[in-house]
């Protein structure tokens, strides 16, 4: 019999999970919450930040608190698709080919510096992320739920990298910017590293609980006014004169799913315009392309997105 959870259970579990992760991660509260929202949506996240801002550390502790399996893939230019999904190898004892699973067969997969791998290798993730399955030599292998890819990329070192194509970057629910810590957070980090044993996290849930939370999120009520608000945001991106490529229907779906998950972790069985506004920037940041002349004029994508969101009428 599968586990069934109420929205209150989702909120309580979310608070326990987020509190436990924060024991090992200084600051980054909004980033951690948004990673968890993406997990509840059964989706993936792209983290962007300079080296050393705890992207890997955050993903590793997040998986441990969830009670889920974790694998890290360090992407390099010479990596092949088989290095990610696995391959069939000959068993010398039996003379049969057996599947040697790649690191993609885990609940939480950290794709570290994903833009360092060539497009052929990057594409190996497409089926995994979209279909939650892997095809190896014609045989289909389902990835055990929950399955989530947390990819990272470094915005500074562009030499020897392969920018993610639009088709792949669109598979991520959110693009989250991981910033430097504040002065207080820097001091807290130094103190934490002085006594690292005091900040080890414990598992507070398991795969079954996470799957039940994902099912509970699907029951969140969405009013028609909220649906119209989502539509207005998406159409605003398509009609904005400064934008070359606006949001596809996948943006509408991402806003809907993200808002429902945010409402659930806050203990509500419905979502509000504030839920949409809280996640909209993270949904749009990697899906909107500005016109070249706008970028050359020095206008940032962040500013254009903020302008568009401010111009859309918020339902009351």
Secondary structure, 3 states (H helix, E strand, C coil): CCCCCCHHHHHHHHHHHHHHHHCCCCCCHHHHHHHHHHHHCCCEEEEECCCCCCHHHHHHHHHHHHCCCEEEEECCCCCCCHHHHEEEEECCCCCCEEEEECCCCCCEEEEECHHHCCHHHHCHHHHHHHHCEEEECCEEEECCCCCEEEEEECCCCCCCCCCCCHHHHCCEEEEEECCCCCHHHHHHHHHHHHCHHHHCCCCCCCHHHHHHHHHHHCCCECCHHHHHHHHHHHHHHHHCCCEEECCCHHHHHHHHHHHHHHHHHCCCCECCHHHHHHHHHHHHCCCCEECHHHHHCCCCHHHHHHHHHHHCCCCC
